[in-house]
């Protein structure tokens, strides 16, 4: 099972990955519970890929109900080194229009009571997170977008709200005053956990609306959102496919060594049960 190169997380509107050959469903149990759904594994452009619908097939899970730890741990068990995720977002700036794609490189956390770490229970680690997404994957997606003529912007700040309700107008104006670019409900926890798992991570933010701050646009509603989701998902599939096609399998980066100087607990003090639970993540540092 540890022969999967790339993980893909599909957000709202992206529940499958076109072009996957030799498909197999993989059901995984993790020490943190069950992932959102079965992983769909297969081959795309000669690379082994695992696809996971973030909200489950049929969109059955709220953002606050997602088991982020199980989702990322499952990818780690399969040997995934890079994760490309896609998610629907609202725009907080005039020049980010519905149907635009962005690669945010910063996050602001406005969630409550979400678990964003694998660590604890006697094992302490503090990852560096000043640059929360993988620069190599960002460059790869930008290159892929150029090859298939998709308008993709690099950089920007993503506000991760709790949901499931959309923002109040006061909140939307507050986030704009901070200079934030986008608002969504899912990606920060994925980015943190992927970094702890030493997996490169990037998210394709697909703009569906202007949140509720824009005076000339209607406030976001589900009917409008679904319309843009369907259009965005086709472009997202093309972009992810092209990125996987041109990906260099030998590229290494700092994301894959994030725990090298991050574990603070004395090795002899780590409980055996905790070490066993986190062995796929930290085992190489305890040999």
Buried (B, 14 or more C-beta within 10 A) or exposed (E): EEEBBBBBBBBBBBBEBEBBEEEEEBEBEBBBEBBBBBBBBBBBBEBBBBBBBBBBEEEEBEBBEBBBBBBBBBBBBBBBBBBBBBBBBBBBBEEBEBEBBBBBBBBBBBBEEBEBBBBEEEBBBEBEBEEBBBBBBBBBBBBBBEEBEBEBBBEBBBBBBBBEEBBEEEBBBBBBEEEBBBBBBBBBBBBBBBBBBBBBBBBBBBBBBBBBBBEEBEBBEEEBBBEBBEBBBEBBBBBBBBBBBEBEEEBEBBBBEBBEEBBEBEEEEBEEEBBEBBEBBBEEEEE
